[in-house]
Amino acid sequence: MFLLVTSAAGVNGNGFGALLAFGPNGRPRGIFIVDDRIADPRGLAVDSKKDLLFLNSGANRVLAISSDSRVVRDTGQIEGLNPGGGNFGPDGRYFVGLRSTHTIMAFSTTLDAAGEHLLPPEIVPFPRGFAFGHDGQLFLASGIGPNGQGDNTVVAFTPGRPMRASRLVADAELSPLDLAIAPNGNIVVSSERPFGALDAVTTVREYDATDGHLVRVFFPNGKAEFRKPRGLRFAPNGDLYCVARDEVVGFDFASGECLGAIVRFPRLNGQALAFFP
């Protein structure tokens, strides 16, 4: 199994602009796939039913990649897509956060049809990660955009009700960058506050999915630099991984202990990560 990380390029960071692979011990394995359609890659998600990796490309397209490093599906270029994070929903579709129109779009996993807005455009000032809870509820992190504007909260949308944002989290220390659902059903959010500041406090924060109260805070505790934390994913063994600048940091989710830098790689500037196949 590979640990795959998207490394930013261009305005998103002086990274490699590629999908990088690392072994279980954190050892670099090189670029997982070389393809001109992959530029400034962003969100990642694994369709375990089809053994495919879905990747959001800064070239305004979504790609599905096989375990032998081939692009097998492609939406083609979609003008203005500007995709961010990605996740699968309860209905099996692949959902993509849109950075320019500030909403979420759904795609069939065949990637052969136009996307459909799940939420209205401008639903939040700037989307910073989303995930579906165990009951189908949608949680969307609303953070600060590249222009410095936005808010710092998590909003929730309940299935079967009008798609209106309900503010769930009120935490003065939160500035979200990504969001994931923990095995216990709670929400975990990577945070850099103030966003973009050299002396920002970087943490992973766990919130109760029912009422949004802060459950606990994960700190690096000197075991990792943990600068610019971004994408979150749970490993098969239940550990929580967060990609950051120059490293991927692990946490024992049960105890909250930081496991240190699982990967150290200069100029990584990671955006998202996934375990594949």
RACOR-V19019 format. One record per pair of residues at least 24 apart in sequence whose ideal C-beta (glycine too) atoms are under 8 Angstrom apart, sorted by the first residue. I is the first residue (numbers start at 0). GAP is how many residues later the second one is. Records with the same first field share a line. If there is no record, write none. Layout:
# RACOR-V19019
I=GAP, GAP
This chain:
# RACOR-V19019
0=235, 274, 275, 276
1=27, 30, 273, 274, 275
2=238, 245, 259, 260, 270, 271, 272
3=28, 40, 49, 269, 270, 271, 272
4=226, 238, 243, 258, 263, 265, 266, 267, 268
5=35, 36, 37, 38, 49, 225, 264, 265, 266, 267
6=34, 260, 261, 262, 263, 264
7=32, 34, 261, 262, 263
8=30, 31, 49
9=30, 48
10=135
11=28, 30, 46, 257, 259
12=215, 232, 256, 258
13=253, 255
14=252, 253, 254, 255
15=251, 252, 253
16=24
18=25, 36, 46
19=245, 248
21=226, 241, 243
25=222, 235, 236, 237, 238
27=235, 237
31=33, 37
32=32, 36, 37, 38
34=28, 36
36=24, 26, 34, 37
37=25
40=230, 231
41=41, 42, 43, 44, 229, 230
42=40, 41, 42, 43, 44, 53, 54, 188, 228, 229
43=42, 187, 228, 229, 230
44=41, 42, 43, 49, 229
45=228, 229, 230, 231
46=41, 47, 62
49=59
50=226
51=57
52=221, 223, 224
53=32, 40, 55
54=31
55=27, 28, 29, 30, 40
56=26
57=24, 25
61=24, 32, 34, 45, 49
62=48
63=45, 47
66=209, 210
72=36, 37, 38, 39
73=37
74=32, 36, 40
77=37
80=24, 34
83=43, 44, 45
84=42, 43, 44, 45, 93, 146, 187
85=186
86=43, 44, 45
87=44
88=43
89=42, 46, 69
94=35
96=30, 32, 33
97=29
98=27, 28, 46
101=24, 25
102=24
103=26, 34, 36
117=45
118=38, 44
119=43
122=40, 42
123=26, 27, 31, 41
124=24, 25, 26
125=24
127=48, 49, 50, 51
128=47, 48, 49, 50, 51, 60, 61, 102, 103
129=49
130=48, 49, 50, 56
131=49
132=48, 52, 54, 76
133=47, 51
134=24
136=72
138=29, 40, 42, 48, 70
139=25, 39
140=35, 36, 37, 38, 48
141=34
142=32, 33, 34, 52
143=31, 51, 52
147=48
151=24, 41
153=25, 33, 35, 53, 58
155=56
167=39, 43, 44
168=38, 43
169=42
170=34, 36, 43
172=28, 30, 32
173=31
174=25
176=52, 53
177=51, 52, 53, 54, 64, 94
178=53
179=52, 53, 54, 60
180=28
181=24, 52, 58, 71
182=51, 55, 70
184=24
185=29
187=30, 44, 52
188=43
189=39, 40, 41, 42, 52
190=38
191=36, 37
201=24, 25, 26, 27, 42
202=26
203=25, 28, 36, 38, 47
215=40
217=33, 38, 40
218=39
219=29, 38
220=36, 37
222=26, 35, 36, 37, 38
223=25, 34, 36, 37
224=36
227=41
229=40, 41, 42
230=39, 40, 41, 42
232=39, 40, 41, 42
234=40
235=39
240=32
242=25, 27, 28, 29, 30
243=24, 26
244=24, 25
247=25
